[in-house]
Amino acid sequence: MAEKNLVIGNRTYKLNVDEGQEQRLQAVASRVDQIVSKIRDASGGNIDRDRLLVLSAITLADELHELRSRQETEKHTMLSFHANLADRLDAVSRKLVKA
């Protein structure tokens, strides 16, 4: 297991990470840092750490919820498309058999 230093909200955190997962952890930490910075900047830097943590977690949870909702919608769209395509292919196949 490797050790990785991550900077989030101008603070350095030392975390253990599985080998090969360092880049993924860095990318995730960078996203968290972006959110923390955005919230802190929007508050004029006048926000306590607990509130900053909660607002950051809510923002990330909202992003995840939106992605899952979009994924579910796309899944249903694809299922409908495939069902429609299968029906059309079946109809064409029946016409060919009759011919």
Secondary structure by P-SEA (a helix, b strand, c coil): cbbbbbbcccbbbbbbbcccaaaaaaaaaaaaaaaaaaaaaaacccccaaaaaaaaaaaaaaaaaaaaaaaaaaaaaaaaaaaaaaaaaaaaaaaaaac
